[in-house]
Every structure is written in C-alpha cells, then in structure tokens.
C-alpha cells in the first residue's frame, strides 16, 4: 500500500458528539451505531443539519491485553452546541471540536476492515518522514456507509495532529 501523506493546516470545527471511554475493539461497531443514532436524533430535534461527513475522533488508546479506546463520534455543525442534548432512549450528545492546527492526513479507499492496516501504514510513513504524531487522531467517513455501498469504493480520511 502506498501512502500519500500530506501536511495541512486546519481550522477548528464545532461538532456534536457522543463520548465513550474504554471502548473495546470488538465494541466499536455497536458504539458507532448507537452514537450516530443519538447524534442524528438530537440534531433533528433541534432542526440542526450536519455541515460535513461523520467522523470518529480517538481521544485515548490503551494497549493492554484488550486494547481500549476513548472516542468522540459525531458530525460537524455550524455553531457550538449551547448545551448537551439528552433524549430518552439515546446517549447524551455534547458539543466538542475537531482540532485545528498542523496535521498529517491521508485517504484510505476500501472497507472499514482495512482501516487498522491503513493506520499502521500511515503512522509508519509519518515516522519515515520524521513526523511526530500528537493526540488526537481521527477518521472522517467521506463515503456514507449504506447497505448498497460497494465496500471497496468507501473513502475514509485519516488525520493526526503534529507535535
């Protein structure tokens, strides 16, 4: 796999997210499904439209016997949320931000099962170029997943902040 790593500067973007702590790798799909359901229900209740594609921002990673992740899963919005949104039957939705500043990025084309390998290749290329990743790292799901979508045509952008 050839990595096309780019260095860009981003502006902070307000977001609406569901937060999770210590999410195990085998729980990620369920967490994402519940989080997106909660985020879209909350935004619909307020008449707010997302301003860009969905994302998953990794706030922490613990490499134990069973790796766990801290995450924020959500969408960008036009303005910060004034307060958290609590709807019955849904996870609380909070305001947050996608970070700004100098970041490294690349794109992954293919199904989500290949993301772990894409991240490894991305981080290896960064190291080869002498770049030092900083938290957080995040994925932007450019291609909206759907049952009809061809998994091989899915595009996910990978990002990490630079020290």
MDTraj code that builds the backbone (N, CA, C; nanometers):
import mdtraj as md
import numpy as np

residues = "UNK UNK UNK UNK UNK UNK UNK UNK UNK UNK UNK UNK UNK UNK UNK UNK UNK UNK UNK UNK UNK UNK UNK UNK UNK UNK UNK UNK UNK UNK UNK UNK UNK UNK UNK UNK UNK UNK UNK UNK UNK UNK UNK UNK UNK UNK UNK UNK UNK UNK UNK UNK UNK UNK UNK UNK UNK UNK UNK UNK UNK UNK UNK UNK UNK UNK UNK UNK UNK UNK UNK UNK UNK UNK UNK UNK UNK UNK UNK UNK UNK UNK UNK UNK UNK UNK UNK UNK UNK UNK UNK UNK UNK UNK UNK UNK UNK UNK UNK UNK UNK UNK UNK UNK UNK UNK UNK UNK UNK UNK UNK UNK UNK UNK UNK UNK UNK UNK UNK UNK UNK UNK UNK UNK UNK UNK UNK UNK UNK UNK UNK UNK UNK UNK UNK UNK UNK UNK UNK UNK UNK UNK UNK UNK UNK UNK UNK UNK UNK UNK UNK UNK UNK UNK UNK UNK UNK UNK UNK UNK UNK UNK UNK".split()
xyz = np.array([
    [0.0845, -0.1184, 0.0000],
    [0.0000, 0.0000, 0.0000],
    [0.0885, 0.1240, 0.0000],
    [0.0668, 0.2138, -0.0900],
    [0.1419, 0.3376, -0.0985],
    [0.0634, 0.4482, -0.0281],
    [0.1312, 0.5174, 0.0620],
    [0.0657, 0.6224, 0.1399],
    [0.0965, 0.7588, 0.0786],
    [-0.0070, 0.8358, 0.0520],
    [0.0069, 0.9731, 0.0051],
    [-0.0176, 1.0636, 0.1252],
    [0.0867, 1.0855, 0.2051],
    [0.0767, 1.1649, 0.3266],
    [0.0929, 1.3120, 0.2916],
    [0.0011, 1.3924, 0.3437],
    [0.0059, 1.5372, 0.3221],
    [0.0066, 1.6072, 0.4572],
    [0.0727, 1.7218, 0.4625],
    [0.0703, 1.8087, 0.5803],
    [-0.0163, 1.9285, 0.5444],
    [-0.1190, 1.9526, 0.6267],
    [-0.2100, 2.0639, 0.6014],
    [-0.2371, 2.1378, 0.7326],
    [-0.2964, 2.2536, 0.7217],
    [-0.3382, 2.3300, 0.8394],
    [-0.4901, 2.3394, 0.8378],
    [-0.5512, 2.2998, 0.9485],
    [-0.6969, 2.3013, 0.9615],
    [-0.7412, 2.4069, 1.0609],
    [-0.8625, 2.4526, 1.0446],
    [-0.9289, 2.5404, 1.1407],
    [-1.0190, 2.4530, 1.2275],
    [-1.0267, 2.4835, 1.3561],
    [-1.1174, 2.4099, 1.4448],
    [-1.2588, 2.4143, 1.3898],
    [-1.3309, 2.3037, 1.4091],
    [-1.4683, 2.2924, 1.3611],
    [-1.5562, 2.2464, 1.4773],
    [-1.6664, 2.3178, 1.5068],
    [-1.7566, 2.2714, 1.6127],
    [-1.8247, 2.1407, 1.5713],
    [-1.8497, 2.0564, 1.6708],
    [-1.9088, 1.9253, 1.6443],
    [-2.0159, 1.8907, 1.7477],
    [-2.0981, 1.7937, 1.7117],
    [-2.1942, 1.7318, 1.8037],
    [-2.1527, 1.5859, 1.8138],
    [-2.1270, 1.5376, 1.9367],
    [-2.0677, 1.4052, 1.9545],
    [-2.1311, 1.3277, 2.0691],
    [-2.1129, 1.1967, 2.0609],
    [-2.1338, 1.1071, 2.1749],
    [-1.9950, 1.0628, 2.2174],
    [-1.9691, 1.0676, 2.3474],
    [-1.8379, 1.0297, 2.4007],
    [-1.8430, 0.8892, 2.4596],
    [-1.7326, 0.8194, 2.4438],
    [-1.7192, 0.6870, 2.5035],
    [-1.5801, 0.6699, 2.5595],
    [-1.5713, 0.6041, 2.6747],
    [-1.4429, 0.5758, 2.7386],
    [-1.4240, 0.4254, 2.7460],
    [-1.3023, 0.3807, 2.7287],
    [-1.2656, 0.2396, 2.7421],
    [-1.3537, 0.1491, 2.6560],
    [-1.3710, 0.1871, 2.5302],
    [-1.4473, 0.1053, 2.4352],
    [-1.3517, 0.0004, 2.3780],
    [-1.3858, -0.1268, 2.3957],
    [-1.3019, -0.2342, 2.3435],
    [-1.3183, -0.2450, 2.1918],
    [-1.2145, -0.2935, 2.1254],
    [-1.2149, -0.3020, 1.9790],
    [-1.3376, -0.3759, 1.9267],
    [-1.3791, -0.4824, 1.9943],
    [-1.4945, -0.5586, 1.9455],
    [-1.6274, -0.4894, 1.9747],
    [-1.6242, -0.3763, 2.0441],
    [-1.7449, -0.2984, 2.0726],
    [-1.7578, -0.1753, 1.9830],
    [-1.6564, -0.1501, 1.8997],
    [-1.6549, -0.0263, 1.8216],
    [-1.7744, -0.0125, 1.7288],
    [-1.8074, -0.1172, 1.6554],
    [-1.9191, -0.1080, 1.5605],
    [-2.0484, -0.0736, 1.6319],
    [-2.0787, -0.1418, 1.7425],
    [-2.2005, -0.1122, 1.8181],
    [-2.1977, 0.0290, 1.8738],
    [-2.0806, 0.0713, 1.9248],
    [-2.0709, 0.2066, 1.9787],
    [-2.0987, 0.3100, 1.8698],
    [-2.0371, 0.2933, 1.7537],
    [-2.0608, 0.3862, 1.6425],
    [-2.2085, 0.3891, 1.6037],
    [-2.2708, 0.2721, 1.5921],
    [-2.4125, 0.2670, 1.5530],
    [-2.5001, 0.3428, 1.6523],
    [-2.4807, 0.3185, 1.7824],
    [-2.5602, 0.3881, 1.8848],
    [-2.5301, 0.5374, 1.8857],
    [-2.4014, 0.5708, 1.8710],
    [-2.3629, 0.7121, 1.8748],
    [-2.4260, 0.7887, 1.7590],
    [-2.4152, 0.7356, 1.6374],
    [-2.4727, 0.8065, 1.5225],
    [-2.6242, 0.8193, 1.5356],
    [-2.6896, 0.7153, 1.5843],
    [-2.8339, 0.7223, 1.6060],
    [-2.8681, 0.8359, 1.7029],
    [-2.7910, 0.8457, 1.8109],
    [-2.8156, 0.9505, 1.9106],
    [-2.7859, 1.0893, 1.8559],
    [-2.6745, 1.1041, 1.7847],
    [-2.6372, 1.2353, 1.7302],
    [-2.7427, 1.2836, 1.6312],
    [-2.7829, 1.1979, 1.5379],
    [-2.8796, 1.2424, 1.4374],
    [-3.0167, 1.2698, 1.4991],
    [-3.0576, 1.1918, 1.5986],
    [-3.1853, 1.2190, 1.6669],
    [-3.1791, 1.3539, 1.7389],
    [-3.0668, 1.3809, 1.8066],
    [-3.0531, 1.5070, 1.8803],
    [-3.0545, 1.6262, 1.7856],
    [-2.9791, 1.6167, 1.6773],
    [-2.9747, 1.7284, 1.5830],
    [-3.1097, 1.7504, 1.5165],
    [-3.1783, 1.6426, 1.4816],
    [-3.3117, 1.6546, 1.4221],
    [-3.4070, 1.7239, 1.5187],
    [-3.3949, 1.6902, 1.6477],
    [-3.4845, 1.7508, 1.7471],
    [-3.4647, 1.9022, 1.7568],
    [-3.3455, 1.9501, 1.7212],
    [-3.3159, 2.0934, 1.7261],
    [-3.3213, 2.1603, 1.5888],
    [-3.3472, 2.0822, 1.4841],
    [-3.3507, 2.1374, 1.3491],
    [-3.2130, 2.1760, 1.2971],
    [-3.1089, 2.1064, 1.3444],
    [-2.9707, 2.1353, 1.3028],
    [-2.9279, 2.0325, 1.1986],
    [-2.8649, 2.0799, 1.0926],
    [-2.8098, 1.9924, 0.9881],
    [-2.6584, 1.9795, 1.0059],
    [-2.6029, 1.8592, 0.9864],
    [-2.4566, 1.8468, 0.9859],
    [-2.3978, 1.9310, 0.8730],
    [-2.2759, 1.9784, 0.8934],
    [-2.2101, 2.0597, 0.7911],
    [-2.1002, 1.9826, 0.7184],
    [-2.0876, 1.8544, 0.7469],
    [-1.9855, 1.7725, 0.6826],
    [-2.0048, 1.6272, 0.7184],
    [-1.9143, 1.5416, 0.6717],
    [-1.9293, 1.3980, 0.6956],
    [-1.9019, 1.3587, 0.8406],
    [-1.9543, 1.2440, 0.8756],
    [-1.9365, 1.1871, 1.0096],
    [-1.7893, 1.1546, 1.0343],
    [-1.7547, 1.1470, 1.1628],
    [-1.6161, 1.1191, 1.2000],
    [-1.6112, 1.0398, 1.3302],
    [-1.4948, 0.9849, 1.3568],
    [-1.4623, 0.9247, 1.4859],
    [-1.3287, 0.9812, 1.5297],
    [-1.3260, 1.0495, 1.6451],
    [-1.2053, 1.1109, 1.6981],
    [-1.1586, 1.0289, 1.8172],
    [-1.0370, 0.9762, 1.8081],
    [-0.9818, 0.8913, 1.9141],
    [-0.9114, 0.9793, 2.0161],
    [-0.9687, 0.9871, 2.1363],
    [-0.9149, 1.0718, 2.2415],
    [-0.8139, 0.9991, 2.3282],
    [-0.8173, 0.8657, 2.3266],
    [-0.7240, 0.7853, 2.4063],
    [-0.7168, 0.6448, 2.3493],
    [-0.5998, 0.5824, 2.3646],
    [-0.5826, 0.4424, 2.3263],
    [-0.4977, 0.3748, 2.4324],
    [-0.5484, 0.2653, 2.4847],
    [-0.4748, 0.1867, 2.5835],
    [-0.4410, 0.0529, 2.5213],
    [-0.3111, 0.0226, 2.5122],
    [-0.2649, -0.1018, 2.4505],
    [-0.2434, -0.2072, 2.5586],
    [-0.3507, -0.2588, 2.6164],
    [-0.3396, -0.3650, 2.7143],
    [-0.3641, -0.4996, 2.6491],
    [-0.3944, -0.5983, 2.7323],
    [-0.4288, -0.7310, 2.6799],
    [-0.5451, -0.7197, 2.5825],
    [-0.6412, -0.6330, 2.6179],
    [-0.7516, -0.5997, 2.5283],
    [-0.7448, -0.4486, 2.5056],
    [-0.7054, -0.4056, 2.3847],
    [-0.6963, -0.2609, 2.3595],
    [-0.8317, -0.1924, 2.3777],
    [-0.8273, -0.0727, 2.4347],
    [-0.9490, 0.0068, 2.4521],
    [-0.9250, 0.1472, 2.3983],
    [-1.0357, 0.2133, 2.3666],
    [-1.0302, 0.3452, 2.3052],
    [-1.1233, 0.4416, 2.3772],
    [-1.0805, 0.5658, 2.3850],
    [-1.1692, 0.6759, 2.4183],
    [-1.2054, 0.7405, 2.2861],
    [-1.3329, 0.7717, 2.2661],
    [-1.3758, 0.8240, 2.1370],
    [-1.4773, 0.9335, 2.1504],
    [-1.4819, 1.0140, 2.0466],
    [-1.5939, 1.1043, 2.0220],
    [-1.6417, 1.0717, 1.8814],
    [-1.7684, 1.0371, 1.8693],
    [-1.8268, 1.0006, 1.7408],
    [-1.9366, 1.1010, 1.7101],
    [-1.9290, 1.1630, 1.5928],
    [-2.0311, 1.2621, 1.5619],
    [-2.0163, 1.3229, 1.4247],
    [-2.0644, 1.4470, 1.4155],
    [-2.0636, 1.5219, 1.2901],
    [-2.0292, 1.6673, 1.3185],
    [-1.9716, 1.7363, 1.2185],
    [-1.9508, 1.8802, 1.2335],
    [-2.0841, 1.9548, 1.2236],
    [-2.0914, 2.0670, 1.2941],
    [-2.2110, 2.1522, 1.2921],
    [-2.1650, 2.2973, 1.2718],
    [-2.2577, 2.3835, 1.2371],
    [-2.2210, 2.5210, 1.2018],
    [-2.1816, 2.6063, 1.3221],
    [-2.2317, 2.5732, 1.4399],
    [-2.2013, 2.6517, 1.5599],
    [-2.1957, 2.5573, 1.6802],
    [-2.1172, 2.5936, 1.7821],
    [-2.1095, 2.5073, 1.9005],
    [-2.2478, 2.4865, 1.9633],
    [-2.2699, 2.3675, 2.0161],
    [-2.3946, 2.3408, 2.0875],
    [-2.3950, 2.4201, 2.2172],
    [-2.5066, 2.4831, 2.2492],
    [-2.5175, 2.5637, 2.3707],
    [-2.5158, 2.4768, 2.4959],
    [-2.5694, 2.3568, 2.4842],
    [-2.5729, 2.2640, 2.5983],
    [-2.5863, 2.1220, 2.5456],
    [-2.5589, 2.0257, 2.6334],
    [-2.5731, 1.8851, 2.5952],
    [-2.7199, 1.8535, 2.5709],
    [-2.7427, 1.7559, 2.4848],
    [-2.8795, 1.7167, 2.4475],
    [-2.9055, 1.5772, 2.5020],
    [-3.0125, 1.5653, 2.5809],
    [-3.0491, 1.4373, 2.6413],
    [-3.1881, 1.3991, 2.5925],
    [-3.1947, 1.3010, 2.5031],
    [-3.3231, 1.2499, 2.4552],
    [-3.3470, 1.1122, 2.5142],
    [-3.4705, 1.0823, 2.5531],
    [-3.4992, 0.9486, 2.6062],
    [-3.4599, 0.8396, 2.5066],
    [-3.3944, 0.7355, 2.5576],
    [-3.3560, 0.6223, 2.4747],
    [-3.2304, 0.6440, 2.3923],
    [-3.1624, 0.7572, 2.4125],
    [-3.0406, 0.7876, 2.3365],
    [-2.9282, 0.8284, 2.4311],
    [-2.8057, 0.8159, 2.3818],
    [-2.6906, 0.8631, 2.4574],
    [-2.6891, 1.0155, 2.4557],
    [-2.6344, 1.0787, 2.5605],
    [-2.6236, 1.2247, 2.5596],
    [-2.5325, 1.2716, 2.4463],
    [-2.5687, 1.3832, 2.3847],
    [-2.4914, 1.4422, 2.2758],
    [-2.4325, 1.5730, 2.3275],
    [-2.3020, 1.5875, 2.3085],
    [-2.2279, 1.7014, 2.3617],
    [-2.1657, 1.7829, 2.2492],
    [-2.1401, 1.9079, 2.2769],
    [-2.0630, 1.9896, 2.1858],
    [-1.9151, 1.9617, 2.2048],
    [-1.8409, 1.9644, 2.0975],
    [-1.6963, 1.9445, 2.1023],
    [-1.6367, 2.0138, 1.9795],
    [-1.5126, 1.9786, 1.9465],
    [-1.4487, 2.0354, 1.8274],
    [-1.3617, 1.9304, 1.7594],
    [-1.3501, 1.9433, 1.6279],
    [-1.2409, 1.8775, 1.5565],
    [-1.1261, 1.9763, 1.5632],
    [-1.0064, 1.9280, 1.5975],
    [-0.8964, 2.0216, 1.6213],
    [-0.8494, 2.0939, 1.4962],
    [-0.7920, 2.2087, 1.5207],
    [-0.7272, 2.2839, 1.4154],
    [-0.5774, 2.2716, 1.4308],
    [-0.5065, 2.3392, 1.3446],
    [-0.3607, 2.3382, 1.3515],
    [-0.2996, 2.2523, 1.2426],
    [-0.1736, 2.2237, 1.2604],
    [-0.0968, 2.1466, 1.1632],
    [-0.1223, 1.9977, 1.1844],
    [-0.1649, 1.9313, 1.0770],
    [-0.1983, 1.7895, 1.0846],
    [-0.1403, 1.7151, 0.9645],
    [-0.1266, 1.5842, 0.9833],
    [-0.0936, 1.4949, 0.8723],
    [-0.2218, 1.4237, 0.8331],
    [-0.2370, 1.3977, 0.7031],
    [-0.3581, 1.3307, 0.6556],
    [-0.3261, 1.2398, 0.5376],
    [-0.4100, 1.1416, 0.5206],
    [-0.4079, 1.0550, 0.4038],
    [-0.5481, 1.0004, 0.3848],
    [-0.5717, 0.9360, 0.2718],
    [-0.7027, 0.8747, 0.2456],
    [-0.6875, 0.7242, 0.2338],
    [-0.7876, 0.6547, 0.2843],
    [-0.7966, 0.5087, 0.2706],
    [-0.9161, 0.4784, 0.1815],
    [-0.8940, 0.4010, 0.0770],
    [-1.0033, 0.3563, -0.0095],
    [-1.0216, 0.2074, 0.0166],
    [-1.1430, 0.1721, 0.0586],
    [-1.1731, 0.0324, 0.0867],
    [-1.2622, 0.0208, 0.2084],
    [-1.2918, -0.1016, 0.2444],
    [-1.3856, -0.1217, 0.3546],
    [-1.3207, -0.0892, 0.4894],
    [-1.4054, -0.0790, 0.5897],
    [-1.3589, -0.0406, 0.7225],
    [-1.2670, -0.1455, 0.7840],
    [-1.2766, -0.2695, 0.7404],
    [-1.1900, -0.3752, 0.7934],
    [-1.0434, -0.3447, 0.7647],
    [-1.0154, -0.2641, 0.6625],
    [-0.8781, -0.2294, 0.6282],
    [-0.8243, -0.1071, 0.6995],
    [-0.9048, -0.0448, 0.7850],
    [-0.8598, 0.0786, 0.8497],
    [-0.7422, 0.0575, 0.9446],
    [-0.7415, -0.0512, 1.0170],
    [-0.6312, -0.0766, 1.1103],
    [-0.4990, -0.0830, 1.0348],
    [-0.4980, -0.1539, 0.9240],
    [-0.3773, -0.1634, 0.8415],
    [-0.3418, -0.0267, 0.7822],
    [-0.4420, 0.0485, 0.7389],
    [-0.4171, 0.1817, 0.6833],
    [-0.3526, 0.2727, 0.7874],
    [-0.4009, 0.2661, 0.9117],
    [-0.3416, 0.3465, 1.0186],
    [-0.1955, 0.3072, 1.0412],
    [-0.1673, 0.1777, 1.0435],
    [-0.0294, 0.1310, 1.0638],
    [0.0616, 0.1851, 0.9546],
    [0.0176, 0.1747, 0.8293],
    [0.0960, 0.2249, 0.7165],
    [0.1142, 0.3767, 0.7241],
    [0.0084, 0.4461, 0.7594],
    [0.0117, 0.5922, 0.7720],
    [0.1132, 0.6344, 0.8787],
    [0.1062, 0.5723, 0.9957],
    [0.1978, 0.6071, 1.1045],
    [0.3414, 0.5687, 1.0713],
    [0.3618, 0.4571, 1.0024],
    [0.4959, 0.4176, 0.9604],
    [0.5540, 0.5194, 0.8620],
    [0.4727, 0.5645, 0.7668],
    [0.5192, 0.6651, 0.6703],
    [0.5531, 0.7959, 0.7415],
    [0.4711, 0.8335, 0.8393],
    [0.4984, 0.9550, 0.9161],
    [0.6332, 0.9441, 0.9865],
    [0.6586, 0.8294, 1.0462],
    [0.7859, 0.8082, 1.1155],
    [0.9024, 0.8160, 1.0163],
    [0.8858, 0.7545, 0.8995],
    [0.9882, 0.7597, 0.7951],
    [1.0201, 0.9034, 0.7564],
    [0.9176, 0.9898, 0.7571],
    [0.9360, 1.1312, 0.7208],
    [0.9797, 1.2176, 0.8390],
    [0.9992, 1.1541, 0.9565],
    [1.0446, 1.2278, 1.0735],
    [0.9349, 1.3069, 1.1430],
    [0.8100, 1.2739, 1.1153],
    [0.6974, 1.3431, 1.1778],
    [0.6647, 1.2782, 1.3121],
    [0.6221, 1.3601, 1.4074],
    [0.5872, 1.3094, 1.5402],
    [0.4379, 1.3325, 1.5633],
    [0.3592, 1.2235, 1.5622],
    [0.2149, 1.2380, 1.5863],
    [0.1852, 1.2846, 1.7288],
    [0.0793, 1.3600, 1.7410],
    [0.0272, 1.4020, 1.8707],
    [-0.1207, 1.3670, 1.8738],
    [-0.1751, 1.3544, 1.9921],
    [-0.3194, 1.3303, 2.0033],
    [-0.3921, 1.4591, 1.9699],
    [-0.5115, 1.4480, 1.9179],
    [-0.5839, 1.3253, 1.8856],
    [-0.5594, 1.2799, 1.7418],
    [-0.6133, 1.1614, 1.7141],
    [-0.6177, 1.1070, 1.5790],
    [-0.7647, 1.0906, 1.5447],
    [-0.7985, 1.1056, 1.4156],
    [-0.9389, 1.0895, 1.3814],
    [-0.9569, 1.0405, 1.2388],
    [-1.0771, 0.9886, 1.2139],
    [-1.1189, 0.9379, 1.0829],
    [-1.2421, 1.0156, 1.0386],
    [-1.2446, 1.0544, 0.9123],
    [-1.3621, 1.1192, 0.8548],
    [-1.4155, 1.0256, 0.7469],
    [-1.5428, 0.9893, 0.7605],
    [-1.6053, 0.8906, 0.6725],
    [-1.6681, 0.9622, 0.5532],
    [-1.5849, 0.9878, 0.4522],
    [-1.6239, 1.0654, 0.3351],
    [-1.7394, 0.9978, 0.2619],
    [-1.7320, 0.8669, 0.2481],
    [-1.8380, 0.7903, 0.1835],
    [-1.9344, 0.7428, 0.2912],
    [-2.0588, 0.7840, 0.2800],
    [-2.1583, 0.7427, 0.3788],
    [-2.1870, 0.5938, 0.3631],
    [-2.1684, 0.5185, 0.4717],
    [-2.1953, 0.3751, 0.4600],
    [-2.3441, 0.3484, 0.4398],
    [-2.3729, 0.2509, 0.3568],
    [-2.5114, 0.2091, 0.3352],
    [-2.5083, 0.0652, 0.2865],
    [-2.6202, -0.0050, 0.2990],
    [-2.6231, -0.1441, 0.2530],
    [-2.5913, -0.1593, 0.1044],
    [-2.6213, -0.0556, 0.0246],
    [-2.5979, -0.0633, -0.1197],
    [-2.4546, -0.0267, -0.1587],
    [-2.3789, 0.0322, -0.0672],
    [-2.2455, 0.0815, -0.1000],
    [-2.1492, -0.0333, -0.1289],
    [-2.0645, -0.0118, -0.2277],
    [-1.9574, -0.1061, -0.2569],
    [-1.8465, -0.0804, -0.1559],
    [-1.8179, -0.1765, -0.0656],
    [-1.7154, -0.1538, 0.0374],
    [-1.5798, -0.1144, -0.0199],
    [-1.5484, -0.1596, -0.1396],
    [-1.4187, -0.1275, -0.1993],
    [-1.4102, 0.0165, -0.2477],
    [-1.5243, 0.0853, -0.2585],
    [-1.5225, 0.2243, -0.3040],
    [-1.5336, 0.3235, -0.1875],
    [-1.5405, 0.2731, -0.0658],
    [-1.5520, 0.3605, 0.0518],
    [-1.4243, 0.4427, 0.0677],
    [-1.4393, 0.5701, 0.1050],
    [-1.3247, 0.6580, 0.1285],
    [-1.3311, 0.7083, 0.2723],
    [-1.2212, 0.6900, 0.3427],
    [-1.2071, 0.7389, 0.4794],
    [-1.0786, 0.8196, 0.4864],
    [-1.0888, 0.9419, 0.5355],
    [-0.9699, 1.0250, 0.5544],
    [-0.9168, 1.0028, 0.6957],
    [-0.7859, 0.9881, 0.7075],
    [-0.7191, 0.9688, 0.8366],
    [-0.6411, 1.0954, 0.8699],
    [-0.6432, 1.1335, 0.9965],
    [-0.5749, 1.2564, 1.0414],
    [-0.5068, 1.2327, 1.1755],
    [-0.3952, 1.3007, 1.1962],
    [-0.3411, 1.3152, 1.3313],
    [-0.2734, 1.4502, 1.3423],
    [-0.2823, 1.5056, 1.4632],
    [-0.2146, 1.6320, 1.4922],
    [-0.0654, 1.6071, 1.4953],
    [0.0116, 1.7126, 1.4683],
    [0.1566, 1.7036, 1.4722],
    [0.2119, 1.7807, 1.5906],
    [0.3168, 1.7250, 1.6505],
    [0.3844, 1.7962, 1.7607],
    [0.4665, 1.9090, 1.7032],
])
top = md.Topology()
chain = top.add_chain()
for i, resn in enumerate(residues, 1):
    res = top.add_residue(resn, chain, resSeq=i)
    for name in ("N", "CA", "C"):
        top.add_atom(name, md.element.get_by_symbol(name[0]), res)
traj = md.Trajectory(xyz[None], top)
